Amino acid sequence: MPVIVSGGRGAVASSSLPCGGAGLASESTGPAAFNPLIPLRFRGLVQTAPQTVNMLIMSAAPELRHGRERAAIAPVDGSVYGVVLNFRADIDALGDALRQPPYLAPPRAPVLYVKPANTWSADGDDIPLPAGAELVQVAATLALVIGRVACRVDASRALAHVASVRVVNDVTLPHASVYRPAIRERCRDGFCPMGGPVAVTDLAALLARARFRTRINGAVQQDTGAEMMVRAPASLLAAVSDFMTLLPGDLLLLGAPRQSPTARAGDVVTVEVDEVGSLENRIVRSAEQSS
């Protein structure tokens, strides 16, 4: 039975990561000191006076609330990474285009993008349409929450480095970019609603059978699973850790098809992952569009 959990992140002992031969400090300064939702100028205060965390969250409105009341977001104690072209149908659809300039060949390693702190939002939050946009693409996916340092791990042991999972709605503006992930389109405010972390007893079995569904106004628009992926979750984590150390608290999204469903202002989007949970968010016009 999945269990809701929370986590924290320890301090890096030196500028070298484990792949460079250095270890990690066993001492932890607590998750608040590393939570990107806390503005940099406040983090020293959080370390010395952790009781001020709640006050800071409520008082730092421009940086934390995007000018609106927000539901509680389960803490993210690291970075959030997504991956493109992790569905075989996308590779097949692009066909010979992947062998033409500037690509010349299909990707040999995962192609990543980031979801920075401004994109993070919670179940029930509105997703604002940026000025000039009429549609967004929405897609159910799952985030692997790293619990142990992952550096050049073998796929057979990769899932041992995962502490929990989170349901995510990976939102983006429609775009045609492939090898150069569309940061401008993917990193708008509120474009990464996510649920809280859920611990799973047998993660490998769950990932093998779980369905990722996207509904718009109650109707299923997309239904995917790990069997459709180029790299299954364990293989994806291993491949990413081959060139980039993942630290406790980092999130690695499993990806979504390029041709994900589109939604417009007024639509209610529900994303769900079997045995993990669901999120519901409404698409709304931004303040700029409404003025």
N, C-alpha and C positions, 0 to 999 in steps of 0.2 A: 504494500500500500504506500503510495507516495506520501512524503512528510514534508511540510513547509519548514524550511530552514533559513538561517541567516548566517552570514560569514564575515570574516575580516581578512585583512591583508597585512603581512609582516613587512618590516623595513628591509630594504636592500642594503647589505653590509658594505658594499663597495661599488664603484662604477662598473666593475666587471660582472657580467651575468654568469650563471653556472656553465654555459657553453664555453666561456673563456677561462674556466678553471676556478673561479671564486665561488664561495658558498653564499648562503643567505643567513642573515642574523636570525637567531631564534627568538630574540626579543621582539615583541609587537607593540607598536604605538597605538594600535586600535584602528578600526576601519574608518573612523571619522577623519583622521589625519590624511588619509589617502583617497577620500571620497571627492571626485572631481566636482560634485555639486556644491562643495564648500569653496568659496572664492579664495584664491591664493593668499590674499592679505590676511585672512582669518585663520589659516591653518595652524600657525604658531600658537594662537590663543586656544585652539581646540586641543592641542597636545597638552597644554598646561592647565586648561580649565575645561575638561570635557562636558561639564554640566551646562556650558553655554551653547552646546550644539543646537538644541531646539530653538533657542532664542535667535541664533544666527540664521537658521533656516527661514524663520518667519520675518526677520528684519531685512534680509538681503533680497528684497522682492525683485528688483530689476534683473538680477543675475540668476535667480532661482525659479522665478514664477512666470517669466515671459509676459508680464503685464496682466496675468489673469489668475484666478484662484485655481489651484491644482490639487488633484487627488494625491495621496501619498504614493511615492515611488519607492519600491524596495531598493535599498542601497546597491549601487554598482561600485565595487571597490577596485576596479581596474579599467581596462580599455575594452571597447566593443568592436569586434572585427566581423565583417561579412565576406562572403565569397561569391563570385559570379562564375557562370559556366560550369556549375556543378550538377547539371541535369543533362543526361545523354540526348534528350530531344533537342536541346539548344545547340549542341555540337552538330547533330545531324542536320538541323535546319540551316545552320550557317554554311555547312558543306564546304565547297571549294573556296568560299570567301575567306576562310581561315588560312588558306594556302597562298593567298594573294598579298601583295604589299598593302599595309606595312607589317602584316602578321607573319606570312610565309609558312607557318605551321600552327597546328593546334597547340594550346598551352601545355607545357610539360609540368608546371607547378601550379598550385592554386593561385588564382588572381583575386587579391583581397581589396577591400575598401574599409573605411572606418565609419562608425556611427558615433560622433562626438556627443558630449554631455547635453548640448542644446537640443538634440533630437529625442532624448529620453523622456518618455511620458508613461502614464499609468492607465490601467483599466478604467474606462469611463471618461477619460480626458477627451476633449475635442481635438481633431486633427485639422489644423488650419491650412486652407488652400493658399499658397503664395499669390501675391498680386500678379495678375495676368494669366494664371493657370485655371483651367476648367476641369482638369482630371488629375487624379493620382493613381498610380498602380499600388495595389495592396496584396500582401501575401503572407500566409501563415508559415512560420518556420520555428525552429527550436534552437535555443542557445545552450551550448555546453559551458557550464561555469567551472573554470579551472580551480582545482583545490590543491594541487601539488605542482611544483615547477615542472614544466614540460619542455624538454630540450632534446631534440633528436631521439624521440621515443619510438619504439617499435609499435606497429599497428596492433599487434597481439596484446600489448599491455597499455595501450593509449588510454582506454576508458578508465583505468585505475587512477588517472590524473584528474578525473572529473568529479567534482563534489556534488553537483546538482544540475538541474536543467531549468530553463525558463521559457515560457511561451512568448513569442515575439511576433508583432506585425511589422514586417519590413516594408516601409512605405518609400516610394520614390516618385518623382515626376517622370513621365514617359521619356525615353531617350534611346538613342541607337548605339551608344558607346559600348565597346566590348572589352578590349584589352586595357584601355585606360578607363577605369571605373569612374562613373559620373558623380564625382563628389558634390558638384554644384546641385545636382538633382536629388541626391540621396541624403544630404545633410541639412535639410531645412528644419526649422523648429517643429518639434513634436512628431518627427517622422520615424520614431522607433518606440511605439508603445510596447511595454513588456510587463509580464506578470512577475510574481515573486519566485524565488528559488524553490524547487521541489526536489527532494532527495528520493532516489529510486533504488530499490533493493537490487534488481537485476536490470541494469541499464542496457546491456547488449540486447536482451530479449525485448525490452520495450522499444528500442530503436528499430528493431527488425520488423515489428508488427504495427507500430503506431502510424496513424494517418494524420496528415496535416491538411486541414480544411479551411477554406476561406469562403465566408458567406457575405453576401451583400443584400441587405433588407430581408434576411432570413433564407435566401435561396443560395444553395451551394454553387459557387462559381469555379472552384478549383479544389482538387483532392489529390494530394501527392504522398509519396512515401519514400523511404530510404532505397527501395529497390530501383527507383528511377534515377538515382544519383550516379554521377561519374565516380566519385569517391564516397564510400559509405562513411558514417561518422568517425569511426576509429581510424580509418585510412586518411581521412581529411585532417584530423588532429595530428596524426603522425607526419603527414606531408608538410603541414604548416610549421610544426616544431623542428623540422629539418633545417629551416633557414631563419627561424625567429623563435626566441624563447618566449613561452607563454607563462605568465606569473599567476599565482593565486589571486582570484578575483576577476581575472580577464574573462570575457565572454567571446565565444566563437560561434557565430551563426552558421547553420548548415546550408543556407542558400535557398533560393526560390527560382522557379522558371522565369526566363526573360519575358515571356508573354503572360504576365500575371494579370488578374482582373483589374479593371479600372472602376473608380468610384468618383462621384461628383458631390457638390455641396448638397447636404440633406440626407445623403445615404448613410446608413448605419452598417458598419463593417464589423463582422465577428470572425475572429480567427480562433481555431481550436486544435489542440493536439491530444489525441486519445490518451487517457490515463494521466495527463499532466494538468490540463486546464484550458481556459478560454479567456479571451479579451473582447470587449465590445467598445467601439469608439465611433463617434459621429464625425463625418466630414463637414466642415463649416467654412464659410468665407472668412478670410482674415480681416482684421480691422481695417487694413489698407483698402481691401476690396469693398468693404461695407461703407466706407466714408465717402 
